[in-house]
Amino acid sequence: MPGRASSSSGSTGFISFSGIESALSSLKNFQTCISSGMDTASSVALDLVETQTEVSSEYSMDKAMVEFAIMDRELNHYLKAVQSTINHVKEERPEKIPDLKLLVEEKFLALQNENSEADFQNNEKFVQFKQQLKELKKQLKPKEDGGHNEFDKIKDKDASRAGNERDGLQADREADGTEGVDEDMIVTQSQTNFICPITQLEMKKPVKNKVCGHTYEEEAIVRMIESKHKRKKKACCPKIGCSHTDVRLSDLIQDEALRRAIESHHKKKHRQSD
């Protein structure tokens, strides 16, 4: 047991918690390992969805994320139990040294008894994983109408609309020699969704705002927020029409699903051009 008391009275006045607090610091470092494990499992799960690997493999990654979330919850409960015990002893200063191990176990079990499935909704990485998985499936999963995904459907709809416009204007174009207008000038809605509202360029490392749901190029939004904060001002969401007026760095999360969707879009275009 870290710490000691005077042999005569058993007073807690000489107890040192430095050893316990050092161990707590090491346990907190282990939380970083859990976080890295969740990042890896999330990335693998998204890879499986993107490559349309069998559902059982994806389910294994989902189970892994649940296990990581449970470990993170239990570790947080244990850290809280130990810290609560230390604070209790320091404040109460009992005559005799209490059974610290028993106190920690009692507090830990009390916290564990309050566990529920809803706890996972408080684990940011777990929630982000489920959201990214859902979004990527929606973007990449073939639909019943001819096997087109969401981006293809949008593109087909826009192309149909553009086709109707071309039919109506064909005579005029032939008359003035503009029938060779570049088709790439027709920007689809899906491609527009890839554009950063700050740089007006296609995003390479998109991040999502947890508060309003809009996405930006990471470097651009970070630079904008830091610039505003240096001038003691709040950073408003740069998306036109958004009412969110206080964007913070802590609001931003990596939008892995969108990044993969952009990459998939480019791969598809490359295959079509070959």
N, C-alpha and C positions, 0 to 999 in steps of 0.2 A: 504494500500500500504506500503510494507516494506520500510524503509528509510524515510528521511525527508529533508527539505531544510529550509534555514533561512527565516523567515516570511517577512522580509523587501524586499529583492531583488528577491526572487524566484530562486536564484542561485543553480546550481546542485553541488556545491562544498561540501555540507554536506550530500549528499545522501549516505546512507549505503545500500549496496546490500547483506549484510550478511544473512538477512532473506531469500532472494530469492535464494542465493547460497546454503543455508541449505535445502531449499525445493527441489532444483535441485538434491542434494545428495540423498534425500529420493526417488525421482522419478527414479534415476539410480538404486537404490536397487530394485525397482519394476521390472526392466528388468530381474533380477535374477528369479523372480517369473514367468515371461513369459517364460524364458528359461527352468525352471523346468516343466512348463506346456507342452511345446513342447516335452520334453524328455518323459513325461508320455504318451502323445498322440501317439508318435512314437512307444513306447514299446507296447501299446495296439493294434495299427494297425498291428504290426508284429506278435503279438499273434493271431490276427484274421486270418491273412494269413496262419500262421502255422497250425492252427486248422481247416482251410478251412471253416470258418464261412461265412454266406451269405454276398454277395458283399455290400449290403446296410449298414451293420455295418462298414465295412472297409471304405466306402465312407464317413460315418459320421466322422471318425477319420481324413480323408483327409481334410474335410471341417474345422474341428477343427484346424488343422495345418495351414490352410490358414488364419483363424481368428487370430490365434496367430501371424502369420507373419505380418498381417495387423496392429495389435496392436503394435508390435515391431517397425514397420516402422513409425507409427504415433507418438509414444513416442519419437523416435529418432528425428523426425522432430520438435516436440515441444521443446525438449531439445536444439536443434540447434537454434531454433527461439529465445528462452529466452537468451541463451548465446550470440547470435549475437547482441541482443538488448542491453544487459549489456555492451558488448565491444564497441558498437557504442556510447553509452552515455558517457562512460569513456573517449573515444578518442575525441569526439566532444566537450564535456563539454559545452553544450548549455546554454544560458543566463537563460532560464526558464525550469522548469521540464517538459519534454514531456509526453504525454500520453503513458506510458509504455505498458499498456494493449493493446492499439490500435496498437502500433509498433510490439508487439509480434504476434498479430492476423494477421497482414499484412504479416509478414515474414513466419508465419506458413502456411497460405493459399498459398503463393507463392511456398513453398516447396511441398505442397499437390498437386498443379496443375501440378507438374512435375511427378506425380506418373505414373507408367506403370507396366504391368505384368512382365516386365523384372527385376523389383526391387527384385522379389522373388529369382532371381538367385544370388543375393548378400547376401541373408540370408543363412548363412552356415548350420544352423540346418534344414531349410526347404529343401535345396538341398540334404543334407545327408539323410534326411528322404525318399525322392523320390528315391534316388539311392539304399538305403538299401531295400526298398520295392520291387523295380524292381529285385534286385539280389536274394532276398529270394523267390520271385515268380518263378524265372527262375530255382532255385535249387530244389524247392519243388513241383512245379506244374506238374501233370502227363502229359506225352506226348501222342500223338495219337498212337504211335507204341507200343501198349500193355500196356499202362499206366505207363511206366517207366519214371522216372525223369532223369535229366542230369547225376547224379552220377551213377544211375543204368545202363544207356546206356554205360557210360565209363567202368563200372565194367564188363558188359556183353561182351563188345568188347575185353577187356583185357583177360577175362576168356576164350573167344573163341580162341584168339590167343594162350593163354597158353595151351588150350586143344589140339590144333593142334600140338604144340611142344611136348606135352606129348604122343600123338599118335605115333609120329615119334621116340620117345626115349623109348617107353614102353619096347621093347624087351631088350634094353641095361639095363634098370633098373631092369627088372626081372632077368637078368643074373647076375648082381652084387648085388642084394638084396636091391636096393634103391627105390622099388616101393612105399614105405610108406613115401616118402618125404612130409613134412608138407605143406599143401596147403596155409597156412598163409604167406609163404615166398613170394607169388605173391602179390606185393603191387600195388594196383590200383592207377590210376592217381588222382582220387578224394581224396583218403586218403593222397597221397603225398601233395596235396594242403592244407592239414590240418597241415603240418609240418612247424615249424618255421625255417627259414634259419640260425638262430643264435644258438638255442639250439638243433636243429635236433630232437625235440620232438613235439608231437601233442600239438597244442595251446589250452589254456583254456580261455585266455582273449585276443583274436586277435585284433590288431589295424592296420588300413590301412594308408599308406603314401599317402596323398592327391596329392603329386607331381608325383610319379612314379606308384602308384597303388599297390605296393607290401604290403604284410601283415607280421606281426611279433608278437611274444608273447610280450605283453605290458611291463612286468617287464624287459625282456631281452633287448629290444631296448632302453628303457629309461636308463638303466644302461650303455649301450654301448655309447649312446650320451653324457651322463654326464661325463663318463670317458674320452672321447675324448676332450670334452670342457675344462676339468680340465687341460689338457696338451696343451691347446691352439690349438687344431687340429679340423678339420672338420670330421664329421662322414659320411662315405660313406654308401650307401644302401648295406646291407650284401647279398642281392640276387645276385647270380652269373649272370654276364652279364649286370647288371643294371648300367647305366651311371650316375645316380644321386649321386653327390659327397658331398652334404651338407644337410644331413637330420637333421631337427630341431624338437624339441618337439612340436612346434606349427603346424607342418605338420601332426601330428598323430591324427586320429579320431577312435573312437570305431567301430569295424566292427561287428555290431550286427547280420547282415545276416549270416556271416561266423560262428559266435559263435553258432547260432541256427542250422545251417546246420550240424555242428559237433555234437551237442547234438542229433539232429534228426537221424544222422547216427548211433550213439551209441544205441539209443532207438530201432532202427530197428534191429540192430545186436542182441540186448538182446531179442527181441521178437522172432527172428528166432532161437535162441539157446534154448528157452523154450519148 
